[in-house]
Amino acid sequence: MKIRLEIVESGYEAIELMFAMKKLIWIFWFSTLCYANTGFIQLLGYGLLADTTSTYSTSDPTDCVNECAATDGCLAIQMVWGSGTCKLMNMIRAYTWEAEQCGFYIKNETDVTITGRSLGAMDQVLQNVVYASKEECPDGWTVGSTTCTLSVIQSTCNEYASFLEATYDGTDCVIPLMNVTYSCPNSVLLLNNFVNGYFCYAVIWRNTTVITSAATVDDMNNFCYQQTGAYLASIHSDEENSYISSLRNTSKSNNAIAIGLIPDEYGYNANTSEYSWIDGTPLDYENFANITTNKYILPIVMLNRNELWLTNAVANNTMWIVFHSLACKRGADATFTKIT
């Protein structure tokens, strides 16, 4: 399937035209399976101090960021131009100014606010990935009574950006422990948490004048965003599946909900067994009602009133008879306060 690449607004005034100097940063939207919502920022003139978890064989940054989006814990990539490989990275510590550098891409995570800490745009991008898990300590750090610790050598600890307040105590790297509160950006979305973290949810009516029978999955995803600020939902546990189902409006007896799961091919005579979440997260939980190849394969999976995932119908028009709602989801906003 062809991958689409778009330039989108940064949300930081083009990242403050890169800090009042000649430093520029571009935001690219790399769409996994044509529709994903995993945003990556290409750092022009910047490098990253981070750990490399693995390498991936490709010369195409789109392929590499898609691989990162599908890899648990991956927060950034580095294209090794001319080698046919890229590096998948985590444990991001700092950025560096490298005038000729254009091979680093970092995830555009939702904003993390730490009380009393005022940051410039690039520092904010860095803080967002350091605290991407939205937990009291960054991923990989150990939670203590008032601090987070990481077993690394002093030179590695010293690489952390100064605003992260990392110090070396002679044995471990230490940063402040955080108290975290979670919220949603508007009253349409409802806050909840499951095994995969804190998220904001809404199940909304399908506007039949906008989401017609000619609508694409991209149209549905955009409609979710326009109405809620979230995108079509992925589901990663029984509890999350049941919760999303519970949000459906029961005034219609047969109200199927579109979720963000799509097949690799659809339509009559399709022969598909591969499904992917459009947000790039792994398919680590399944609740399919059935998957058959002798019926019309739906372009998007539907959550029925029995909390099962419908993948096919007798005909294309059958889907539009029962499809009344869309499930939308986004990461919760997190506000951190240092524990002293």
Buried (B, 14 or more C-beta within 10 A) or exposed (E): EEBBEEEEEBEBEBBBBBBEEEBBBBBBBBBBBBBBBBBBBBBBBBBBBBBBBEBBEBBEBBBBBBBBBBBEBBBBBBBBEEEEBBBBBBBBBBBEEBEEBBBBBBBBBBBBBBEEBEBBBBBBBBBBBBBBBBBBBBBBBEEEEEBBBBEBEEEBBBBBBEBBEBBBEEEBBBBBBBEBEBEBBEEBBEEBEBEBBBBBBBBBBBEEEEBEEEBEBEEBBBBBBEBBBBBBBBBBBEBBBEBBBEBBEEEEEEBBBBBBBBBBEBEEEBEBEEBBBBBBBEBEBEBEBEBEEEBBBBBBBBBBBEBBBBBBBEEBEBBBEBBBBBBBBBBBBBBBBBBE
